[in-house]
Amino acid sequence: MSSQEEILSDGRFSHVARDPRFWEMPEKERKVKIDKRFRAMFHDKKFKLRYTVDKRGRPVNFSSTENLRKFYALSESDSDLSEGEEHAEKQKKKKKKKGKGVTDS
């Protein structure tokens, strides 16, 4: 077999190296970015399906949430907001716990 360099130096296939249709997709662009309105699909039970067999009938231990994480990602601005919201919720819970701990005697 010929090496990759020999194949690309061949005149019949030299266009493949320069044609963007044959380039590999960058990792950052592979996932579809979704906003915070749809972030519930990553943890909601309505979107989770358990598979016992694949499309060819072979046994697997697989769920649809793995596919969701494989193809979708939260957009950068929304993921920052969601982290901020989670942090704010934790602070509120801490304040509530401190408020409940103090009682009138």
TIRO-2110 file (N, C-alpha, C; in Angstrom, 1 decimal):
// TIRO-2110
0.8, -1.2, 0.0, N, 1, A
0.0, 0.0, 0.0, CA, 1, A
0.9, 1.2, 0.0, C, 1, A
0.4, 2.3, -0.6, N, 2, A
1.1, 3.5, -0.6, CA, 2, A
0.9, 4.3, 0.6, C, 2, A
1.8, 5.2, 0.9, N, 3, A
1.6, 6.1, 2.1, CA, 3, A
0.7, 7.2, 1.8, C, 3, A
0.3, 7.9, 2.8, N, 4, A
-0.6, 9.0, 2.6, CA, 4, A
0.0, 10.2, 1.7, C, 4, A
1.3, 10.4, 1.9, N, 5, A
1.9, 11.5, 1.1, CA, 5, A
1.9, 11.1, -0.3, C, 5, A
2.2, 9.8, -0.7, N, 6, A
2.2, 9.4, -2.1, CA, 6, A
0.8, 9.6, -2.7, C, 6, A
-0.2, 9.3, -1.9, N, 7, A
-1.6, 9.4, -2.5, CA, 7, A
-1.9, 10.9, -2.7, C, 7, A
-1.6, 11.8, -1.8, N, 8, A
-1.9, 13.2, -1.9, CA, 8, A
-1.0, 13.8, -3.0, C, 8, A
0.2, 13.3, -3.3, N, 9, A
1.0, 13.9, -4.4, CA, 9, A
0.5, 13.4, -5.7, C, 9, A
-0.3, 12.4, -5.8, N, 10, A
-0.9, 11.9, -7.1, CA, 10, A
-1.8, 13.0, -7.6, C, 10, A
-1.7, 13.3, -8.8, N, 11, A
-2.5, 14.4, -9.4, CA, 11, A
-4.0, 14.1, -9.4, C, 11, A
-4.4, 12.9, -9.4, N, 12, A
-5.8, 12.6, -9.3, CA, 12, A
-6.5, 12.9, -8.0, C, 12, A
-5.7, 12.8, -6.9, N, 13, A
-6.2, 13.0, -5.6, CA, 13, A
-5.7, 14.3, -4.9, C, 13, A
-5.0, 15.1, -5.5, N, 14, A
-4.4, 16.2, -4.9, CA, 14, A
-5.4, 17.3, -4.4, C, 14, A
-6.6, 17.3, -5.1, N, 15, A
-7.6, 18.3, -4.7, CA, 15, A
-8.2, 17.9, -3.4, C, 15, A
-8.1, 16.7, -2.9, N, 16, A
-8.7, 16.3, -1.6, CA, 16, A
-8.1, 17.1, -0.5, C, 16, A
-6.8, 17.3, -0.5, N, 17, A
-6.2, 18.0, 0.6, CA, 17, A
-6.5, 19.4, 0.7, C, 17, A
-6.9, 20.0, -0.4, N, 18, A
-7.2, 21.5, -0.4, CA, 18, A
-8.7, 21.8, -0.3, C, 18, A
-9.6, 20.8, -0.6, N, 19, A
-11.0, 21.0, -0.6, CA, 19, A
-11.6, 20.9, 0.8, C, 19, A
-12.3, 22.0, 1.2, N, 20, A
-12.8, 22.1, 2.6, CA, 20, A
-13.9, 21.0, 2.8, C, 20, A
-14.5, 20.5, 1.8, N, 21, A
-15.6, 19.5, 2.0, CA, 21, A
-15.0, 18.2, 2.6, C, 21, A
-13.7, 18.0, 2.5, N, 22, A
-13.1, 16.8, 3.0, CA, 22, A
-12.4, 17.0, 4.3, C, 22, A
-12.4, 18.2, 4.8, N, 23, A
-11.7, 18.5, 6.1, CA, 23, A
-12.5, 18.0, 7.2, C, 23, A
-11.8, 17.6, 8.3, N, 24, A
-12.5, 17.1, 9.5, CA, 24, A
-13.2, 18.3, 10.2, C, 24, A
-14.4, 18.1, 10.7, N, 25, A
-15.1, 19.2, 11.4, CA, 25, A
-14.4, 19.5, 12.8, C, 25, A
-14.2, 20.8, 13.1, N, 26, A
-13.5, 21.1, 14.4, CA, 26, A
-14.4, 20.6, 15.5, C, 26, A
-13.7, 20.3, 16.7, N, 27, A
-14.5, 19.8, 17.8, CA, 27, A
-15.4, 20.8, 18.4, C, 27, A
-15.1, 22.1, 18.3, N, 28, A
-16.0, 23.1, 18.9, CA, 28, A
-17.3, 23.2, 18.1, C, 28, A
-17.2, 22.9, 16.8, N, 29, A
-18.4, 23.1, 15.9, CA, 29, A
-19.2, 21.8, 15.8, C, 29, A
-18.8, 20.7, 16.4, N, 30, A
-19.5, 19.4, 16.2, CA, 30, A
-20.8, 19.4, 17.0, C, 30, A
-20.9, 20.0, 18.1, N, 31, A
-22.1, 20.0, 18.9, CA, 31, A
-23.0, 21.2, 18.6, C, 31, A
-24.3, 21.0, 18.6, N, 32, A
-25.2, 22.1, 18.3, CA, 32, A
-25.4, 22.8, 19.7, C, 32, A
-25.2, 24.2, 19.6, N, 33, A
-25.4, 25.0, 20.9, CA, 33, A
-26.8, 25.3, 21.1, C, 33, A
-27.3, 25.0, 22.3, N, 34, A
-28.7, 25.3, 22.6, CA, 34, A
-28.7, 26.3, 23.8, C, 34, A
-29.7, 27.1, 24.0, N, 35, A
-29.8, 28.1, 25.0, CA, 35, A
-30.4, 27.5, 26.3, C, 35, A
-30.6, 28.3, 27.3, N, 36, A
-31.0, 27.8, 28.6, CA, 36, A
-32.4, 27.3, 28.6, C, 36, A
-33.2, 27.7, 27.6, N, 37, A
-34.6, 27.2, 27.6, CA, 37, A
-34.7, 25.7, 27.5, C, 37, A
-33.7, 25.1, 26.9, N, 38, A
-33.7, 23.7, 26.6, CA, 38, A
-32.8, 22.9, 27.5, C, 38, A
-32.2, 23.5, 28.5, N, 39, A
-31.2, 22.8, 29.3, CA, 39, A
-31.9, 21.7, 30.2, C, 39, A
-33.2, 21.7, 30.4, N, 40, A
-33.9, 20.7, 31.1, CA, 40, A
-33.8, 19.3, 30.5, C, 40, A
-33.6, 19.3, 29.2, N, 41, A
-33.6, 18.0, 28.5, CA, 41, A
-32.4, 17.2, 28.9, C, 41, A
-31.4, 17.8, 29.5, N, 42, A
-30.2, 17.0, 30.0, CA, 42, A
-30.5, 16.2, 31.3, C, 42, A
-31.5, 16.7, 32.1, N, 43, A
-31.7, 16.0, 33.4, CA, 43, A
-33.2, 15.7, 33.6, C, 43, A
-34.1, 16.0, 32.7, N, 44, A
-35.5, 15.7, 32.9, CA, 44, A
-35.7, 14.2, 32.5, C, 44, A
-36.6, 13.6, 33.3, N, 45, A
-36.9, 12.2, 33.1, CA, 45, A
-37.7, 11.9, 31.8, C, 45, A
-38.4, 12.9, 31.4, N, 46, A
-39.2, 12.8, 30.1, CA, 46, A
-38.3, 12.6, 28.9, C, 46, A
-37.1, 13.0, 29.0, N, 47, A
-36.2, 12.9, 27.8, CA, 47, A
-35.3, 11.7, 27.9, C, 47, A
-35.4, 10.9, 29.0, N, 48, A
-34.5, 9.8, 29.2, CA, 48, A
-35.1, 8.5, 28.8, C, 48, A
-34.5, 7.8, 27.9, N, 49, A
-35.0, 6.4, 27.5, CA, 49, A
-33.9, 5.5, 27.7, C, 49, A
-34.2, 4.3, 28.3, N, 50, A
-33.2, 3.2, 28.4, CA, 50, A
-33.3, 2.2, 27.3, C, 50, A
-32.2, 1.9, 26.7, N, 51, A
-32.1, 1.0, 25.6, CA, 51, A
-31.5, -0.3, 26.1, C, 51, A
-32.1, -1.5, 25.7, N, 52, A
-31.5, -2.7, 26.1, CA, 52, A
-30.9, -3.4, 24.9, C, 52, A
-31.3, -3.0, 23.7, N, 53, A
-30.7, -3.6, 22.4, CA, 53, A
-30.4, -2.4, 21.5, C, 53, A
-29.4, -2.6, 20.6, N, 54, A
-29.2, -1.5, 19.6, CA, 54, A
-30.0, -1.8, 18.4, C, 54, A
-29.7, -1.1, 17.3, N, 55, A
-30.6, -1.2, 16.1, CA, 55, A
-30.4, -2.5, 15.4, C, 55, A
-29.3, -3.2, 15.7, N, 56, A
-29.1, -4.5, 15.1, CA, 56, A
-29.4, -5.7, 16.0, C, 56, A
-30.0, -5.4, 17.2, N, 57, A
-30.4, -6.4, 18.1, CA, 57, A
-29.4, -6.9, 19.1, C, 57, A
-28.3, -6.3, 19.1, N, 58, A
-27.2, -6.6, 20.1, CA, 58, A
-27.5, -6.0, 21.5, C, 58, A
-27.3, -6.7, 22.6, N, 59, A
-27.6, -6.1, 23.9, CA, 59, A
-26.7, -5.0, 24.2, C, 59, A
-27.2, -3.9, 24.7, N, 60, A
-26.4, -2.8, 25.2, CA, 60, A
-27.0, -2.2, 26.5, C, 60, A
-26.3, -1.4, 27.2, N, 61, A
-26.7, -0.7, 28.3, CA, 61, A
-26.5, 0.8, 28.0, C, 61, A
-27.6, 1.4, 27.5, N, 62, A
-27.4, 2.7, 26.9, CA, 62, A
-28.7, 3.6, 27.2, C, 62, A
-28.5, 4.9, 27.3, N, 63, A
-29.6, 5.8, 27.5, CA, 63, A
-29.6, 6.9, 26.5, C, 63, A
-30.7, 7.5, 26.2, N, 64, A
-30.8, 8.6, 25.3, CA, 64, A
-30.1, 9.9, 25.8, C, 64, A
-29.9, 10.0, 27.1, N, 65, A
-29.2, 11.2, 27.6, CA, 65, A
-27.8, 11.3, 27.1, C, 65, A
-27.2, 10.1, 26.9, N, 66, A
-25.8, 10.1, 26.4, CA, 66, A
-25.7, 10.6, 25.0, C, 66, A
-26.7, 10.3, 24.2, N, 67, A
-26.8, 10.9, 22.8, CA, 67, A
-27.0, 12.4, 22.9, C, 67, A
-27.8, 12.9, 23.8, N, 68, A
-28.1, 14.3, 23.9, CA, 68, A
-26.8, 15.0, 24.3, C, 68, A
-26.0, 14.5, 25.2, N, 69, A
-24.7, 15.1, 25.6, CA, 69, A
-23.7, 15.0, 24.5, C, 69, A
-23.8, 14.0, 23.6, N, 70, A
-22.9, 13.8, 22.5, CA, 70, A
-23.2, 14.9, 21.4, C, 70, A
-24.4, 15.2, 21.2, N, 71, A
-24.7, 16.1, 20.0, CA, 71, A
-25.1, 17.5, 20.4, C, 71, A
-25.4, 17.8, 21.7, N, 72, A
-25.8, 19.1, 22.1, CA, 72, A
-25.0, 19.6, 23.2, C, 72, A
-24.8, 21.0, 23.2, N, 73, A
-24.1, 21.6, 24.3, CA, 73, A
-24.8, 22.9, 24.6, C, 73, A
-24.7, 23.3, 25.8, N, 74, A
-25.3, 24.6, 26.2, CA, 74, A
-24.4, 25.7, 25.6, C, 74, A
-25.0, 26.8, 25.2, N, 75, A
-24.2, 27.9, 24.6, CA, 75, A
-23.4, 28.5, 25.8, C, 75, A
-22.3, 29.1, 25.4, N, 76, A
-21.3, 29.6, 26.4, CA, 76, A
-22.0, 30.6, 27.4, C, 76, A
-22.7, 31.6, 26.8, N, 77, A
-23.3, 32.6, 27.7, CA, 77, A
-24.4, 32.0, 28.6, C, 77, A
-25.1, 31.0, 28.1, N, 78, A
-26.1, 30.4, 28.9, CA, 78, A
-25.5, 29.5, 30.0, C, 78, A
-24.4, 28.8, 29.7, N, 79, A
-23.8, 27.9, 30.7, CA, 79, A
-23.2, 28.8, 31.8, C, 79, A
-22.7, 30.0, 31.5, N, 80, A
-22.2, 30.9, 32.5, CA, 80, A
-23.4, 31.3, 33.4, C, 80, A
-24.5, 31.6, 32.8, N, 81, A
-25.7, 32.1, 33.5, CA, 81, A
-26.2, 31.0, 34.4, C, 81, A
-26.2, 29.7, 33.9, N, 82, A
-26.7, 28.6, 34.6, CA, 82, A
-25.8, 28.4, 35.9, C, 82, A
-24.5, 28.5, 35.7, N, 83, A
-23.6, 28.3, 36.8, CA, 83, A
-23.9, 29.4, 37.9, C, 83, A
-24.1, 30.7, 37.4, N, 84, A
-24.4, 31.8, 38.3, CA, 84, A
-25.7, 31.6, 39.0, C, 84, A
-26.7, 31.1, 38.3, N, 85, A
-28.0, 30.8, 38.9, CA, 85, A
-27.9, 29.7, 40.0, C, 85, A
-27.1, 28.7, 39.7, N, 86, A
-27.0, 27.6, 40.6, CA, 86, A
-26.3, 28.1, 41.9, C, 86, A
-25.3, 29.0, 41.7, N, 87, A
-24.6, 29.6, 42.8, CA, 87, A
-25.5, 30.4, 43.7, C, 87, A
-26.4, 31.2, 43.0, N, 88, A
-27.3, 32.1, 43.7, CA, 88, A
-28.4, 31.2, 44.5, C, 88, A
-28.8, 30.1, 43.9, N, 89, A
-29.8, 29.2, 44.5, CA, 89, A
-29.1, 28.6, 45.8, C, 89, A
-27.9, 28.2, 45.7, N, 90, A
-27.2, 27.7, 46.9, CA, 90, A
-27.1, 28.7, 48.0, C, 90, A
-26.8, 29.9, 47.6, N, 91, A
-26.7, 31.0, 48.7, CA, 91, A
-28.1, 31.2, 49.3, C, 91, A
-29.2, 31.2, 48.5, N, 92, A
-30.5, 31.3, 49.1, CA, 92, A
-30.9, 30.2, 50.0, C, 92, A
-30.5, 29.0, 49.7, N, 93, A
-30.8, 27.8, 50.5, CA, 93, A
-30.0, 28.0, 51.9, C, 93, A
-28.8, 28.4, 51.8, N, 94, A
-28.0, 28.6, 53.0, CA, 94, A
-28.6, 29.7, 53.9, C, 94, A
-29.1, 30.8, 53.3, N, 95, A
-29.8, 31.8, 54.1, CA, 95, A
-31.0, 31.3, 54.7, C, 95, A
-31.8, 30.5, 54.0, N, 96, A
-33.0, 29.9, 54.5, CA, 96, A
-32.7, 29.0, 55.7, C, 96, A
-31.7, 28.2, 55.6, N, 97, A
-31.3, 27.3, 56.6, CA, 97, A
-30.9, 28.0, 57.9, C, 97, A
-30.2, 29.1, 57.7, N, 98, A
-29.7, 29.9, 58.8, CA, 98, A
-31.0, 30.6, 59.5, C, 98, A
-31.9, 31.0, 58.7, N, 99, A
-33.1, 31.7, 59.2, CA, 99, A
-34.0, 30.7, 59.9, C, 99, A
-34.1, 29.4, 59.5, N, 100, A
-34.9, 28.4, 60.1, CA, 100, A
-34.2, 27.9, 61.4, C, 100, A
-32.9, 28.0, 61.5, N, 101, A
-32.2, 27.6, 62.7, CA, 101, A
-32.5, 28.5, 63.9, C, 101, A
-32.8, 29.8, 63.7, N, 102, A
-33.0, 30.7, 64.8, CA, 102, A
-34.5, 30.7, 65.1, C, 102, A
-34.9, 30.4, 66.3, N, 103, A
-36.3, 30.4, 66.7, CA, 103, A
-36.5, 31.3, 67.9, C, 103, A
-37.7, 31.8, 68.1, N, 104, A
-38.0, 32.6, 69.3, CA, 104, A
-38.2, 31.8, 70.4, C, 104, A
-37.7, 32.1, 71.6, N, 105, A
-37.9, 31.3, 72.8, CA, 105, A
-38.8, 32.0, 73.8, C, 105, A
END
